[in-house]
Amino acid sequence: MARYLNLEKANKHARKSCACWNPNRVSRLWNRFCYRTMARDFYLSREWIDRSVRYLHGEYSLNTYPWPYSDSGFANWREYPDNLITDQSNFVVKYATSYCAWKIFEYTGHWPQRCSRERFDAKRWVQFLAEAGYPNIVDKLERERHYVGINPNIGEYGLVVWAEGGAVENGHTTVSTYYNKEYCFTVVDVKQYIWVEISQTRERLVNTIFPSTKVALAG
C-alpha cells in the first residue's frame, strides 16, 4: 500500500494532533503537519492526477476532495472542540467549508486563508472569501467560470457549495459540496444562494487588520 494511503498512520497522526489526547503543543503541530502532508502526497499522486484530468474533461460528478480527508474511516470519532481535525485552511475536514476551501486550492493553487481570527462558519463565508482575496459577489453565473455559493439559511451554520462550471438551466445550477460528512453532487436554485466568483487573480482585503490598506496579490 502506498504511504499516502495508510489510514492507520493518518489516524494516528490525527489523534496526536488533538489537545485531548496529546498535551504537548509542539508534538500536536508536528502531527498535524504529518497528516496534512499525507493529503498533499495524495493530490500529487498519479491516482489523483488521473481523477483530476477526468474532472477537467467534464466528469464533474467525480469527488476530487483528497484522501485522507475524504475517507469515511478518517477521524471518525465523536467530535468535541479539542479533537477536531482541520485542513490547510483550518476548516474541519468532511464539512462543506473544508471541501470548498479544497476546490479553491484545486483551481487557484492557493489554500484560502483568513486575515482575522474570526470563526467562519459557512453562513459567514462572504466575509471569509473577501478576506481571502475573493470579494466579487455576482448576480449572474457564467459558463466556464468558478463560484462558491453561500446559503446562510440552511441549518444552524449555513451551507457553502462549489458551482460546477457555472451553467444555469431553468434557474438551477449543478454544484458539489459535503453535507452530513458525505459528498453531494446535486442541483440548486441559484436564487437561494449568494454567489462569489473565484478567479485565479486574487485581491486580498486586509481591512479587518489595516482598515485603510488594500493589497493585491497575483494568483
Sequence and secondary structure as in RCSB ss.txt:
>XXXX:A:sequence
MARYLNLEKANKHARKSCACWNPNRVSRLWNRFCYRTMARDFYLSREWIDRSVRYLHGEYSLNTYPWPYSDSGFA
NWREYPDNLITDQSNFVVKYATSYCAWKIFEYTGHWPQRCSRERFDAKRWVQFLAEAGYPNIVDKLERERHYVGI
NPNIGEYGLVVWAEGGAVENGHTTVSTYYNKEYCFTVVDVKQYIWVEISQTRERLVNTIFPSTKVALAG
>XXXX:A:secstr
  GGG HHHHHHHHHHTSTTT   HHHHHHHHHHHHHHHHHHHTSHHHHHHHHHHHTT TTS    TTTT TTTT
 S   TTS  B TTS BTTSHHHHHHHHHHHHHS     SS     GGGHHHHHHHHT   EESS  TT  EEEE
ETTSTTT EEEEEEEEEEETTEEEEEEEETTEEEEEEEEGGGSEEEE  SSEEEE TTTSTT EEEE  
